[in-house]
C-alpha cells in the first residue's frame, strides 16, 4: 500500500469513526429527551390530580420548551 492509499484509508476510518460518534450522541440525546418528556407528562398528570396549578404550569412550560428544542 503506498503512502497516498494509507492516508486515504486513515481519512476514511476517521470519517467513519466521527460519523459513528455523532450517531451515538444523537441517539443518546433522543433517548434522554424521550425520557424527560415521559417524566414531565407524569408530573403534569400528578399536578392535575392534586389540583396544583403552579406545578401544572411549571411542568407544561418545561415540556413545551423541551419539545421546541
C-alpha positions as CSV (number, residue, x, y, z in Angstrom):
1,X,0.0,0.0,0.0
2,X,1.5,3.3,-1.0
3,X,1.5,6.5,1.2
4,X,-1.5,8.1,-0.6
5,X,-3.6,5.0,-0.1
6,X,-2.7,4.8,3.6
7,X,-3.6,8.5,4.1
8,X,-6.8,7.9,2.2
9,X,-7.6,4.8,4.4
10,X,-6.9,6.7,7.6
11,X,-9.1,9.6,6.5
12,X,-11.9,7.2,5.7
13,X,-11.5,5.5,9.1
14,X,-11.5,8.8,10.9
15,X,-14.6,9.9,9.0
16,X,-16.5,6.7,9.8
17,X,-15.4,7.0,13.5
18,X,-16.6,10.6,13.7
19,X,-19.9,9.6,12.0
20,X,-20.4,6.8,14.5
21,X,-19.7,9.1,17.4
22,X,-22.2,11.7,16.0
23,X,-24.9,9.0,15.6
24,X,-24.3,7.8,19.2
25,X,-24.6,11.3,20.5
26,X,-27.8,11.9,18.6
27,X,-29.2,8.6,19.8
28,X,-28.4,9.4,23.4
29,X,-29.9,12.9,23.1
30,X,-33.1,11.4,21.7
31,X,-33.4,8.8,24.4
32,X,-32.8,11.4,27.2
33,X,-35.4,13.7,25.6
34,X,-37.9,10.9,25.4
35,X,-37.3,10.0,29.0
36,X,-37.7,13.7,30.1
37,X,-40.9,14.0,28.2
38,X,-42.3,11.0,29.9
39,X,-41.3,12.3,33.3
40,X,-42.9,15.7,32.6
41,X,-46.1,14.0,31.4
42,X,-46.3,12.1,34.7
43,X,-45.6,15.2,36.7
44,X,-48.3,17.1,34.8
45,X,-50.8,14.2,35.4
46,X,-50.0,14.3,39.1
47,X,-50.3,18.1,39.2
48,X,-53.8,17.7,37.7
49,X,-54.8,15.1,40.2
50,X,-53.5,17.3,43.0
51,X,-55.2,20.4,41.6
52,X,-51.8,22.1,41.8
53,X,-51.9,24.9,39.2
54,X,-48.4,26.1,39.9
55,X,-46.9,22.7,39.3
56,X,-49.1,22.2,36.2
57,X,-47.9,25.4,34.7
58,X,-44.3,24.7,35.6
59,X,-44.2,21.3,34.1
60,X,-46.2,22.1,31.0
61,X,-43.9,25.0,30.2
62,X,-40.9,22.8,30.7
63,X,-42.4,20.2,28.4
64,X,-43.1,22.9,25.8
65,X,-39.5,24.1,26.0
66,X,-38.2,20.5,25.6
67,X,-40.4,19.9,22.6
68,X,-39.3,23.2,20.9
69,X,-35.7,22.2,21.1
